[in-house]
Structures are given as structure tokens and as C-alpha cells.
Amino acid sequence: MFYHQISILLASVLEWETQDSVEAIAGIQQGLDDFNAGKFRSFDEYAAEQRQNSSQQAVGEKPEEPNAT
């Protein structure tokens, strides 16, 4: 009985790991597709947005939504 429970647990963990990998690969592919389509911004733009959002959160304001460029 104990070995059967361990087998079920291991199967569940492996299934989760597989799903996690599939989702990670899909996210990476989406990022590459966006980059190839010109949908990206410079690090300086990103850093400025993060600074702005951080200062807004410090005073309780809602951060702006990122631009979809």
C-alpha cells in the first residue's frame, strides 16, 4: 500500500513538472514571437516604468498599465 501511494505521489509530481515545463516553453515562445514582431521596449523604458510604479505604490496610488507597443 505504501509503495502504491508513493507511486501516485511521484506520478503527480512528474505530471506537474511536465505541465510547468510546457507552460514555460509556451511563455518563452510568446516572448520570442513578440520580439520578432517588434513588440518590445528598451530597458530604460522598463526601468522608468518600474520606478514610477514603485513611487506610486509608496503613496498608495494604482500603478499604470504597461503600454502594449
Backbone torsions as a table, in degrees:
resi	resn	phi	psi	omega
1	MET	NA	-44.5	-179.5
2	PHE	-59.1	-44.5	-178.7
3	TYR	-66.4	-32.5	177.4
4	HIS	-66.4	-41.5	178.4
5	GLN	-65.3	-39.8	176.9
6	ILE	-63.8	-41.4	179.0
7	SER	-61.8	-42.1	178.8
8	ILE	-64.8	-44.0	178.7
9	LEU	-60.9	-47.5	179.7
10	LEU	-63.2	-40.0	177.9
11	ALA	-62.5	-40.2	178.9
12	SER	-65.0	-42.9	179.5
13	VAL	-64.0	-43.9	179.7
14	LEU	-65.4	-37.8	177.2
15	GLU	-63.4	-43.9	178.6
16	TRP	-62.6	-44.3	179.6
17	GLU	-61.0	-41.4	178.6
18	THR	-62.9	-47.0	179.3
19	GLN	-62.5	-41.5	179.2
20	ASP	-61.3	-42.4	179.0
21	SER	-65.6	-42.3	179.0
22	VAL	-60.8	-43.9	179.6
23	GLU	-66.8	-38.1	178.5
24	ALA	-64.4	-44.5	179.6
25	ILE	-63.1	-41.0	178.4
26	ALA	-63.3	-39.5	178.3
27	GLY	-66.2	-41.3	177.5
28	ILE	-63.7	-43.8	179.3
29	GLN	-62.0	-40.5	178.6
30	GLN	-62.4	-41.8	177.7
31	GLY	-62.3	-42.3	177.7
32	LEU	-65.4	-40.9	177.8
33	ASP	-62.6	-44.0	178.0
34	ASP	-61.3	-44.0	179.6
35	PHE	-60.8	-46.1	-180.0
36	ASN	-65.0	-26.4	178.5
37	ALA	-87.5	2.4	178.3
38	GLY	83.7	13.5	-179.6
39	LYS	-93.2	78.9	178.3
40	PHE	-154.3	169.0	177.8
41	ARG	-139.4	165.3	-177.8
42	SER	-74.1	160.8	176.5
43	PHE	-61.7	-38.0	179.9
44	ASP	-59.9	-41.1	177.3
45	GLU	-64.2	-43.7	179.1
46	TYR	-62.2	-47.0	-178.5
47	ALA	-62.8	-40.2	178.5
48	ALA	-63.4	-41.8	178.2
49	GLU	-63.6	-41.6	179.9
50	GLN	-64.8	-40.3	177.2
51	ARG	-63.1	-42.6	179.9
52	GLN	-63.9	-46.6	179.5
53	ASN	-62.5	-39.7	-179.6
54	SER	-64.3	-43.2	-179.8
55	SER	-70.1	-33.6	177.8
56	GLN	-67.6	-40.3	179.5
57	GLN	-66.9	-30.8	179.9
58	ALA	-66.0	-29.1	179.4
59	VAL	-104.8	8.5	174.3
60	GLY	85.7	13.2	177.9
61	GLU	-85.4	157.3	177.0
62	LYS	-81.5	129.1	178.8
63	PRO	-64.1	150.6	177.2
64	GLU	-72.5	152.9	174.1
65	GLU	-73.2	143.3	179.1
66	PRO	-66.5	148.7	177.5
67	ASN	-74.2	138.5	177.7
68	ALA	-98.3	80.6	-180.0
69	THR	-107.1	NA	NA
